[in-house]
Structures are given as C-alpha cells and as structure tokens.
Amino acid sequence: MKQNNATRRLSQQLIEKLGYILLFEISDPRLDLITLTGAEVSIDRSFARIFVAANEARYDEVMEALGSAKGRIRSLLAKSLDWRQVPELDFRIDRSTDEAQRIARALADVPETLAVEKDEFGYPVEQVETSAPEDCA
C-alpha cells in the first residue's frame, strides 16, 4: 500500500490501540508473546494490514487465534478509535525476525578460509616462515 505521512500516523495510532486491546482486552492464551511489528492503513482507512511476529513454531496457532478474534478486535477498535470507519483487518506474519536470526547464525558459523589473510585481489597471502638463525659454531 502506498504510504504517506498521514497514513503513517494512522498506522502508528492503530498499532498503539491494537497493542492495548491484545494485551488487556483479549484473553486468548494463544496470543501471548506476540509482537506487533508494523501496520499499513489505506488512505481511505477502509483496510489495514497488521504485521505480527511470534515464535516460528506458533505461526498457525497465532493466525488461527487472530482470525477467530478479528470481529471482537474490530468492535473494540471502533470504540477506541475516533475514526469514522473501522478498517477491515488483515493480519500477516512478519518473517523478518526469522530472516535476521538465520543471518546471525550464518555469520556465527564463519568458515576457516575466511580468516586466512588475503592480498588486495582476494588471493591468500603465502606465509613466509621465519626461522631463527642457526648458530654457526
């Protein structure tokens, strides 16, 4: 969705209200330990896409819980927002945290060949062994 300053403000307001609703108003244990990572609100405020992060093993469970609570969430949003129209909610899983963890694991497992000293062209520099001078006695 195309975003401008007004829709970014609306998105931020929507995230704050949704966070409060999910934390204090909805008592579904499947929605514990989820994070609202972002939102996109359409210009006419009729549609909102909300991005949610959770443990990778709980994706289906979280989406099922959000789907079943969507009507209740919309009615609570209607009471808390001063918007004329309450947007249709589309919850999506935000997989960017999974990708960041995958990259962090890849960086932690650096192959030994990357630690080899290289010249300006990327070729390994030959190690010249310096031996102690022999005693000539």
N, C-alpha and C positions, 0 to 999 in steps of 0.2 A: 504494500500500500504506500502511496505517496504520503510523505510526512512533511509537515511544515511546523513552525513554532507553536501555532495554536493546537495542532493535534498532538504535539509532543507534551505540551502542558496537560491536555486532556488525558493522555496516556499515563502520565505521572499521577494525576489525581485518581484515575481508575485503579492503578496499582495500589495506592495507599488504601483506598476503600476496600478493595478485594482482599488485601492483606489482613485488614481488621476483621472482615467478615469470615475469612477462612480460619483465623486464629481464635475468635471469640464466639462467633455465631453458629458455625457449622461444627457439629460434634462427631464427625466421621473419623474413626481412628486410622482409616486408610489414607487420610490427608495429613497425617502427622509427618513432620520433617520434609516438607516440600518448600521450594523457594520460587517466588515469582520473579523471573529474571527480566521480563520486559512485556510491553504491550504496544499494539498498534491500533489506533482508533481511526475509523474512516472520517472523512471531512464532514459528512452529514451526521455523524455519531450514531449511525444505524448498525454498525458492525464493529466488533473489537476482537482482535486476535491476541490471546494471552499466552505467553511462553512460561512454562513451568519446568523446573529442574527437580529431579528426585534421584534416588538410588536406581541404578540401571536395572536391577532385578525387580523393581516395583513399577515399572512403566505401565504395564497393562492394568495393574491394580489401581494406580493413581488416575489413569484416564477413565476407568470404569466409575470410580468414585466421583470424579468431576462431572462426568456425563449424567450420573444419577442426581447430583445436587445442582445441576445447572439452573433449573427452574427456581429453586429456593434462593440461589445466589442472585439471580436476576431480580427477584422480588425484593430482596434486601438491598440491592443496589438502587432500585427505584426509590426506596425510602431515604437512602443516604446521599444520593447524588441530586444536585439541583438541575439536572438536565431535563429537557422536555421529553426526550425519547431515550429509553434504556436500550443500549446496544445488544444485538444478538451476540452471544459469546462463543468464541471458537478457541478451545484450549488446545495447545500444542506442546509437545515435549521439546525442551531445549537441550540438544545434544552437544552443545559447545563445551560443557564441562567434561563430558566423556572424551571428547577430542583433545582437550588440554591435558587430561590425565594420560592419554595414550602418548602424546608428545613428550610429556615429562618422563614417562617410563622409557621411551626410546632414547632420550638424552642421558638417562642414568646408565643405560647399557651401551656405553661407547666402546666400539671395537678397539683393540690394542693398536691396530695400524694407524688410527688417527692420532695417537700420541707420538708417533715417530716424527722426528724433526725433518722438515722439508725445505727445499730451496724455493726461489721465487716462482718457479714453474710448476711446483707441486710434486717434484720428484724427491724421493728420500735422499737425504744427505748421507754420504758414506762416512761412517765413524772411523776416524784415524786413531789407531791405538797408539798412545804414547807410553812407551815403556821406559823404565828407569835405566839410565846409562849403566852399562856394565863396568865393573871395576877391572881395569887393565893392570894387573899387578903381576 
